[in-house]
Amino acid sequence: MHLKIRHRTEYRYETPVRYSIQELRLTPSDVAGQAIEKWKVSTPIKASSSLDAFGNVYSVFVQESAYTSMMIEAEGEVMTQDAFEFLDAPKAVSPYHLLQQTNLTEPTAAMLEYFSSSLPKKNAVDEVLELAAAVQETILYFPGQTNFATTAAQSFAMKSGVCQDHAHIMLGLCRASGIPARYVSGYFFAEDSPNLASHAWIDFCADLTKGLWLSIDITNACFTDARHVRLAIGRDYYSAAPVKGVRSGGGGEELSASISITQLN
């Protein structure tokens, strides 16, 4: 598939922001299943870019002049094909690091008991897929009830959430079962489901020796395919977030984000 993606994030503030630092992971990489034809990230001032510990393209910019609005835009074209197997780069973060829980993924005793019959005994594909199906069936897709700070435990208690919540619950349960797993942020092309344009799923390590990871979209109950575009990987949402930052001043904040994905001929 030949996909054109445009991702715009705009912030407006009640009073001037005096100082801010923004971290961006808005640049997809050439990996299995995707080739970047062209890509541009536009920021209010020039950003410096490098690779983070997970191999994501990581950009930072600092604003020291007062402002009351800010626009960040990423746009480009990506060629995609079906792919759900990914091999670690030579200096990749050890899979064992991705056994550690975070505040967003830590499962409660109630979660572990509820999913006990579905918890994998090993990192076999069929067992992990069974767990993914159980999470998808249990946590109803319901936009608006959760946000970026919602934990797996909170989403489980509500039995509802969105793709990010599906991913965090799945990460927590995989790690509790001794299976390294990582969060994936990205885009999903579905003309009939525009709410899924900004998307999240997980990779689990199927072979520790080879550094082989398999990518599962819990929300759509499938392996990743040509509809998926990977942006970044991390331990959870925080370490893979497309846009995050800290600021001084500004008062109340109004955030608007829009993503459009179109298929080109």
LONU-848514 format. One record per atom (N, C-alpha, C): x, z, y; residue in three letters. Coordinates in pm, whole numbers, padded with zeros to 5 digits, always signed. Each point is the difference from the previous one (the first is absolute). Layout:
% residues N
XZYala...
***
This chain:
% residues 265
+00084+00000-00119met-00084+00000+00119met+00088+00000+00125met-00047-00068+00101his+00069-00002+00129his-00085+00079+00098his+00046+00120+00035leu-00080+00091+00080leu+00058+00016+00141leu-00087-00003+00097lys+00038+00032+00138lys-00057+00137+00034lys+00087+00089+00047ile-00038+00139+00025ile+00027+00035+00146ile-00096+00069+00059arg+00018+00052+00135arg-00047+00145+00003arg+00089+00089+00038his-00028+00144-00002his+00027+00056+00140his-00105+00043+00066arg+00013+00052+00136arg-00038+00147+00004arg+00085+00082+00061thr-00027+00143+00019thr+00011+00031+00148thr-00104+00062+00056glu-00001+00031+00143glu-00034+00147+00021glu+00076+00064+00086tyr-00022+00141+00035tyr-00036+00008+00148tyr-00097+00085+00032arg-00034+00031+00139arg-00005+00152+00016arg+00047+00048+00116tyr+00012+00144+00021tyr-00073+00043+00127tyr-00046+00125-00001glu-00072+00056+00114glu+00091+00019+00121glu+00121+00044-00026thr+00099+00022+00106thr+00130-00067-00042thr+00093-00022+00092pro+00123-00071-00035pro+00082+00070-00110pro+00049-00079-00092val+00096+00047-00100val+00137-00001+00068val+00071+00112-00008arg+00129+00009+00068arg+00116-00051-00086arg-00015+00016-00132tyr+00110-00036-00090tyr-00058-00020-00139tyr+00048-00100-00072ser-00048-00020-00137ser+00104-00072-00084ser-00008+00026-00130ile+00080-00072-00100ile-00096-00058-00102ile+00012-00128-00027gln-00085-00065-00100gln+00085-00052-00115gln-00048+00022-00120glu+00063-00052-00121glu-00092-00106-00061glu+00054-00115-00030leu-00081-00110-00054leu+00055-00044-00136leu-00091-00020-00092arg+00031-00067-00126arg-00103-00112-00013arg+00019-00101+00081leu-00096-00109+00016leu+00057-00135-00040leu+00115+00001-00068thr+00064-00126-00037thr+00011-00011-00151thr-00077-00088-00061pro+00010-00017-00146pro+00134-00064-00038pro+00043+00028-00121ser+00127-00055-00050ser-00027-00108-00103ser+00101-00083-00023asp-00008-00099-00107asp+00024+00073-00133asp-00106+00021-00074val+00009+00065-00131val-00081-00083-00098val-00004+00043-00124ala-00077-00073-00102ala-00143-00019+00049ala-00049-00122-00007gly-00138-00027+00037gly-00024-00036+00145gly+00101+00013+00086gln-00023-00036+00139gln+00128-00054+00066gln-00017-00102+00081ala+00109-00058+00077ala-00046-00009+00145ala+00079+00054+00091ile-00038+00005+00140ile+00037-00133+00066ile-00101-00073+00045glu+00022-00127+00068glu+00046+00024+00144glu-00069+00087+00069lys+00040+00042+00135lys-00069+00132+00029lys+00063+00081+00084trp-00055+00131+00032trp+00059+00051+00131trp-00086+00059+00081lys+00045+00052+00130lys-00074+00130+00030lys+00073+00099+00045val-00059+00126+00044val+00025+00012+00150val-00107+00014+00077ser+00010+00012+00146ser-00025+00144+00041ser+00092+00054+00080thr-00010+00138+00047thr+00021+00003+00151thr-00045+00108+00067pro+00013+00007+00146pro+00143-00012+00050pro+00093+00057-00076ile+00142-00015+00031ile+00071-00034-00131ile+00122-00047+00013lys+00075-00045-00118lys+00020+00114-00099lys-00025-00029-00126ala+00019+00098-00107ala+00130-00028-00074ala+00062+00104-00054ser+00117-00015-00086ser-00047+00007-00144ser+00056-00084-00086ser-00045-00009-00138ser+00113+00024-00099ser-00035+00058-00114ser+00094+00022-00108ser-00082+00016-00128ser+00066+00036-00109leu-00069+00027-00126leu-00002+00150-00023leu-00115+00052-00042asp-00006+00143-00031asp+00043+00024-00144asp-00013+00124-00045ala+00049+00037-00134ala-00072-00075-00112ala-00122-00047+00027phe-00077-00071-00102phe+00017-00151+00010phe+00083-00046+00094gly+00022-00143+00016gly-00102-00068+00088gly-00085+00078+00067asn-00097-00058+00094asn+00069-00038+00131asn-00048-00107+00062val+00045-00032+00135val-00064+00103+00094val+00086+00071+00071tyr-00042+00117+00077tyr+00041-00022+00146tyr-00096-00002+00091ser+00029-00024+00141ser-00040+00121+00083ser+00078+00026+00104val-00024+00115+00087val+00013-00044+00146val-00091+00047+00083phe+00020-00019+00143phe-00043+00127+00074phe+00070+00026+00109val-00022+00120+00082val-00045-00043+00138val-00107+00063+00048gln-00048-00027+00135gln+00019+00126+00085gln+00076-00015+00108glu+00029+00112+00088glu-00066-00013+00136glu-00070-00113+00021ser-00076-00019+00123ser-00147+00027-00028ser-00071+00058+00094ala-00140+00038-00021ala-00088-00122-00025ala-00098+00017-00089tyr-00095-00106-00029tyr-00132+00060-00047tyr-00108-00074+00014thr-00131+00047-00045thr-00059-00089-00110thr+00067-00110-00034ser-00045-00084-00111ser+00122-00065-00064ser-00013-00033-00128met+00111-00061-00074met-00056-00093-00107met+00060-00118-00012met-00042-00097-00099met+00117-00033-00093met-00027+00000-00129ile+00098-00042-00101ile-00067-00108-00084ile+00068-00110-00019glu-00061-00110-00076glu+00099-00061-00098glu-00047-00021-00121ala+00079-00068-00103ala-00077-00125-00042ala+00069-00110-00014glu-00067-00125-00034glu+00096-00090-00077glu-00055-00069-00099gly+00084-00092-00074gly-00071-00066-00115gly+00076-00072-00080glu-00053-00072-00115glu+00080+00035-00124glu-00074+00018-00110val+00062+00041-00126val-00054-00088-00112val+00089-00047-00086met-00040-00072-00121met-00003+00102-00114met-00113+00006-00070thr-00013+00099-00106thr-00035-00064-00134thr+00032+00071-00106gln-00041-00037-00135gln-00018+00127-00081gln-00065-00011-00114asp-00025+00118-00082asp+00131+00067-00040asp+00008+00131+00021ala+00118+00077-00042ala-00037+00147-00002ala+00040+00069-00106phe-00022+00144-00005phe+00120+00075-00059phe+00110-00071-00027glu+00121+00062-00051glu+00109-00008+00107glu+00065+00113+00026phe+00102+00005+00104phe+00121+00077-00051phe+00119-00056+00023leu+00125+00064-00041leu+00067+00064+00120leu+00057+00119-00020asp+00069+00070+00107asp+00123-00078+00046asp+00028+00007+00129ala+00126-00051+00053ala+00113+00093-00045ala+00126-00047+00005pro+00113+00080-00050pro+00011+00139+00061pro-00034+00017+00128lys+00015+00130+00067lys-00135+00066+00026lys-00096-00028-00083ala-00134+00054+00021ala-00004+00150-00024ala-00099+00065+00060val-00025+00142-00024val-00026+00022-00149val+00060+00101-00056ser-00018+00029-00142ser-00147+00023-00034ser-00047-00054-00111pro-00138+00028-00041pro-00028+00149-00013pro+00102+00079-00035tyr-00021+00144-00017tyr-00040+00067+00132tyr+00044-00057+00112his-00040+00052+00131his-00151-00015+00018his-00056-00100-00067leu-00142-00028+00015leu-00086+00072-00103leu+00060+00104-00060leu-00077+00096-00079leu-00046+00118+00085leu+00058+00012+00119gln-00029+00114+00087gln-00133-00020+00072gln-00082+00104-00002gln-00127-00004+00071gln+00024+00019+00150gln-00098-00041+00079thr+00001+00026+00143thr-00130+00071+00035thr-00012+00042+00124asn-00124+00066+00043asn-00121-00091-00020asn+00021-00130+00016leu-00112-00094-00012leu-00037-00030-00145leu+00092+00024-00094thr-00027-00038-00140thr-00018+00119-00094thr+00037+00119+00042glu-00002+00117-00089glu-00139+00020-00062glu-00009-00007-00134pro-00130+00019-00064pro-00035+00148-00017pro-00127+00030+00006thr-00046+00137-00026thr-00023+00019-00149thr-00015+00125-00040ala-00031+00029-00141ala-00131-00066-00040ala-00095-00004+00094ala-00130-00063-00029ala+00015-00149-00025ala+00087-00066+00076met+00025-00143-00021met+00060-00025-00137met+00101+00079-00034leu+00068-00019-00129leu-00094+00025-00116leu-00087+00099+00013glu-00096+00027-00106glu-00102-00113-00010glu-00048-00048+00114tyr-00102-00105+00001tyr+00053-00128-00068tyr+00125-00036+00028phe+00056-00124-00053phe+00082+00024-00127phe-00009+00117-00059ser+00087+00035-00113ser-00007-00100-00115ser-00118-00051-00028ser-00013-00093-00113ser+00058-00138+00031ser+00025-00027+00127ser+00053-00131+00039ser+00147+00004+00039ser+00061+00118+00008leu+00140+00010+00042leu+00090-00067-00104leu+00090-00087+00045pro+00088-00070-00094pro+00098+00096-00067pro+00026-00025-00126lys+00100+00078-00072lys+00139-00062+00017lys+00002-00126+00041lys+00124-00072+00025lys-00032-00112+00099lys+00105-00069+00047asn-00023-00105+00100asn-00037-00134-00065asn-00090+00004-00095ala-00050-00120-00065ala-00107-00064+00089ala+00001-00131+00006val-00090-00071+00091val-00145+00034-00027val-00040+00000-00126asp-00142+00023-00030asp-00045+00139+00041asp+00089+00100-00015glu-00037+00136+00038glu-00009+00017+00151glu+00089-00063+00074val-00005+00009+00146val-00122-00076+00053val-00032-00112-00062leu-00119-00075+00041leu-00128+00080-00027leu-00001+00074-00109glu-00116+00085-00030glu-00018+00106+00107glu+00112+00058+00045leu-00008+00099+00107leu-00048-00064+00130leu+00052-00119+00032ala-00042-00069+00122ala-00150-00027-00001ala-00052-00039-00115ala-00144-00026-00011ala-00079+00128+00021ala+00051+00112-00052ala-00069+00128+00017ala-00003+00042+00146ala+00111-00022+00072val+00004+00033+00143val-00097-00088+00078val+00001-00129-00032gln-00087-00093+00073gln-00148+00032-00023gln-00034+00041-00120glu-00139+00032-00032glu-00044+00133+00062glu+00095+00092+00016thr-00032+00135+00050thr-00008+00005+00152thr+00095-00066+00066ile+00008+00006+00147ile-00068-00123+00058ile-00123+00016+00045leu-00078-00111+00052leu+00060-00052+00130leu+00005-00132+00013tyr+00054-00060+00123tyr-00100+00021+00113tyr+00040+00078+00101phe-00092+00036+00107phe+00080+00013+00130phe+00008-00107+00080pro+00077+00005+00125pro-00058+00101+00099pro+00090+00059+00079gly-00044+00085+00109gly+00001+00149-00029gly+00009+00038-00126gln-00002+00143-00033gln+00139+00063-00002gln+00103-00082-00015thr+00137+00050-00006thr+00085-00069+00105thr+00121+00052+00022asn+00093-00063+00093asn+00141+00009-00056asn+00099-00037+00081phe+00137-00008-00050phe+00055+00135-00045phe-00056+00110+00050ala+00050+00133-00034ala-00075+00064-00117ala-00101-00068-00054thr-00078+00055-00112thr+00087+00007-00125thr-00001+00114-00065thr+00081+00016-00121thr-00077-00046-00123thr+00074-00018-00108ala-00063-00036-00127ala-00101+00106-00042ala+00036+00127+00020ala-00089+00110-00038ala-00131-00003+00079ala+00010-00032+00129gln-00120-00006+00084gln-00089-00117-00039gln+00059-00115-00025ser-00078-00116-00040ser-00067+00024-00135ser+00074+00062-00093phe-00058+00031-00131phe-00119+00094+00015phe+00012+00098+00087ala-00109+00096+00019ala-00126-00069+00050ala+00018-00105+00083met-00115-00075+00052met-00047-00107-00097met+00083-00034-00097lys-00025-00108-00095lys-00024-00134+00072lys+00069-00017+00114ser-00013-00125+00075ser+00126-00021+00084ser+00019-00123+00045gly+00116-00032+00081gly+00018-00149+00010gly+00122-00040+00035val+00033-00142+00012val+00126-00026-00081val+00057-00119+00015cys+00115-00039-00081cys+00116+00099+00010cys+00025+00052+00119gln+00107+00096+00019gln-00024+00125-00085gln-00125+00045-00007asp-00032+00119-00079asp+00013-00029-00150asp-00046-00118-00042his+00019-00040-00140his+00149+00005-00035his+00083-00051+00090ala+00144-00005-00026ala+00059+00140-00008ala-00035+00088+00093his+00056+00135+00000his-00042+00078-00125his-00125-00013-00041ile-00044+00070-00122ile+00073-00054-00121ile+00013-00130-00008met+00070-00062-00113met+00147+00042-00002met+00064+00005+00116leu+00139+00043+00007leu+00015+00143-00051leu-00089+00088+00046gly+00008+00140-00041gly-00015+00017-00150gly-00093-00074-00059leu-00026+00013-00144leu+00113-00063-00083leu+00054-00113+00046cys+00113-00060-00071cys+00120+00094+00002cys+00031+00053+00117arg+00116+00088+00011arg-00018+00127-00082arg-00123+00052-00002ala-00028+00119-00081ala+00017-00030-00149ala-00009-00127-00037ser+00016-00042-00139ser+00144-00041-00030ser+00090+00018+00097gly+00140-00034-00021gly+00032-00147+00018gly-00087-00072+00070ile+00019-00143+00022ile+00033-00024+00147ile+00118-00053+00032pro+00033-00030+00139pro-00099-00102+00057pro-00045+00024+00121ala-00096-00091+00063ala+00022+00001+00149ala-00027-00114+00064arg+00022-00012+00144arg-00119-00069+00068arg-00015+00033+00126tyr-00108-00052+00084tyr+00041-00138+00053tyr-00096-00091+00005val+00026-00133+00057val-00102-00026+00110val+00049-00034+00119ser-00089-00042+00108ser+00008-00151+00012ser-00110-00062+00039gly+00002-00145+00011gly-00133-00056+00048gly-00020-00126-00033tyr-00122-00071+00039tyr-00066-00057-00125tyr-00130-00019+00011phe-00076-00054-00112phe-00096-00106+00053phe+00009-00119-00055phe-00084-00111+00046phe-00128-00006-00083phe-00112+00024+00066ala-00131-00012-00064ala-00100-00034+00110ala-00044-00124+00003glu-00089-00045+00107glu-00128+00080+00008glu-00047+00051-00114asp-00126+00074-00001asp+00019+00151+00019asp+00127+00045+00015ser+00026+00144+00018ser+00102+00021+00112ser-00036-00025+00125pro+00096+00013+00110pro+00054+00141+00018pro-00074+00103-00045asn+00048+00137+00014asn+00126+00026-00083asn+00023-00085-00100leu+00115+00019-00088leu+00125-00074+00048leu-00006-00064+00118ala+00114-00077+00049ala+00125+00087+00008ala-00015+00122+00053ser+00108+00098-00004ser-00018+00078-00130ser+00102-00003-00085his-00024+00048-00135his+00115+00087-00049his-00026+00071-00110ala+00101+00085-00063ala-00023+00003-00150ala+00109+00008-00073trp-00007+00009-00146trp+00126+00073-00049trp+00029-00003-00128ile+00116+00073-00052ile+00083-00086-00095ile+00127+00036-00011asp+00088-00048-00107asp+00030+00118-00090asp+00005-00022-00130phe+00053+00104-00089phe+00117-00057-00078phe+00096+00088-00032cys+00121-00044-00068cys-00026-00012-00150cys+00001-00122-00049ala-00028-00025-00141ala+00127+00005-00085ala+00117-00014+00064asp+00126+00003-00074asp+00106+00059+00092asp+00036+00128-00024leu+00097+00069+00085leu+00137-00065-00006leu+00040-00047-00117thr+00133-00059-00017thr+00014-00129+00080thr-00101-00083-00007lys+00004-00130+00069lys-00044+00010+00146lys-00061+00111+00038gly-00056+00009+00136gly-00116-00096+00016gly-00083-00009-00104leu-00114-00091+00002leu-00127+00074+00041leu-00068-00053+00102trp-00123+00059+00052trp-00115-00097-00016trp-00116+00053-00035leu-00121-00081-00009leu-00095+00045+00110leu-00065-00096+00063ser-00080+00026+00120ser-00149-00008-00033ser-00072+00109+00029ile-00142+00010-00033ile-00081+00030+00126ile-00103-00080+00022asp-00095+00021+00109asp-00118+00079-00058asp-00005+00130+00030ile-00105+00084-00057ile-00136-00037+00054ile-00009-00027+00131thr-00127-00030+00064thr-00067-00122-00060thr+00079-00102-00032asn-00055-00123-00055asn+00015-00010-00151asn+00049+00107-00062ala+00011+00009-00146ala+00073-00120-00060ala+00121-00026+00053cys+00076-00116-00050cys+00149+00019+00027cys+00080-00079-00070phe+00140-00015+00040phe+00002-00077+00132phe+00106+00014+00076thr+00010-00079+00122thr+00017-00147-00034thr-00047-00084+00091asp+00004-00144-00022asp+00025-00072+00132asp-00036-00128+00007ala+00029-00080+00119ala-00075+00045+00123ala-00101+00084-00016arg-00074+00051+00116arg+00072+00113+00072arg+00101+00057-00063his+00070+00115+00054his+00129-00040+00072his+00024+00060+00115val+00126-00016+00074val+00059+00138+00019val+00121+00022-00051arg+00066+00131+00009arg+00071+00014+00134arg-00024+00113+00066leu+00071+00030+00125leu+00112+00101-00023leu-00034+00113-00061ala+00099+00107-00014ala-00035+00088-00119ala+00101+00070-00051ile-00020+00097-00107ile+00055+00135+00045ile-00051+00108-00062gly+00047+00132+00035gly-00059+00105-00093gly+00022+00126+00033arg-00051+00110-00083arg-00150+00017+00020arg-00048-00031+00120asp-00142+00011+00032asp-00025-00080+00128asp-00119+00016+00057tyr-00034-00076+00121tyr+00102+00022+00112tyr+00040+00124+00022tyr+00088+00031+00113tyr+00130-00079-00005tyr+00060-00014-00117ser+00129-00068-00006ser-00011-00152-00009ser-00123-00051-00009ala-00020-00145-00006ala-00096-00050+00108ala-00039+00087+00093ala-00101-00035+00100ala+00045-00119+00084ala-00088-00098+00023pro+00037-00116+00083pro+00040+00040+00143pro-00074+00096+00057val+00028+00046+00137val-00017+00152+00004val+00099+00070+00053lys-00015+00143+00025lys+00097+00039+00111lys-00028+00113+00065gly+00088+00040+00109gly-00032+00138+00051gly+00079+00043+00097val-00022+00127+00069val+00006-00028+00149val-00068+00084+00077arg-00004-00022+00145arg-00007+00131+00074arg+00034-00008+00127ser-00015+00112+00090ser-00094-00043+00111ser-00109+00075+00019gly-00100-00037+00100gly-00103-00094-00057gly-00086-00049+00087gly-00100-00097-00041gly-00140+00056-00017gly-00011+00130-00030gly-00133+00057-00021gly-00068-00063-00120gly-00131-00026+00013gly-00075-00062-00108gly+00046-00142-00028gly-00009-00040-00126glu+00046-00133-00042glu-00115-00080-00059glu-00005-00128+00036glu-00096-00092-00060glu+00079-00110-00070glu-00021-00012-00130leu+00073-00098-00080leu-00095-00107-00049leu+00041-00125+00016ser-00077-00110-00058ser+00098-00091-00075ser-00038-00036-00121ala+00085-00086-00082ala-00085-00112-00059ala+00055-00118-00002ser-00070-00114-00059ser+00098-00084-00081ser-00048-00047-00114ile+00080-00084-00088ile-00082-00120-00041ile+00056-00116+00016ser-00067-00121-00047ser+00093-00071-00098ser-00056-00045-00111ile+00076-00074-00100ile-00077-00128-00032ile+00062-00111+00015thr-00063-00128-00029thr+00086-00079-00098thr-00066-00077-00083gln+00071-00084-00095gln+00018-00139+00060gln+00125-00046+00005leu+00029-00131+00055leu+00005-00104-00111leu-00025-00123+00035asn+00004-00108-00100asn+00144-00035-00034asn
***
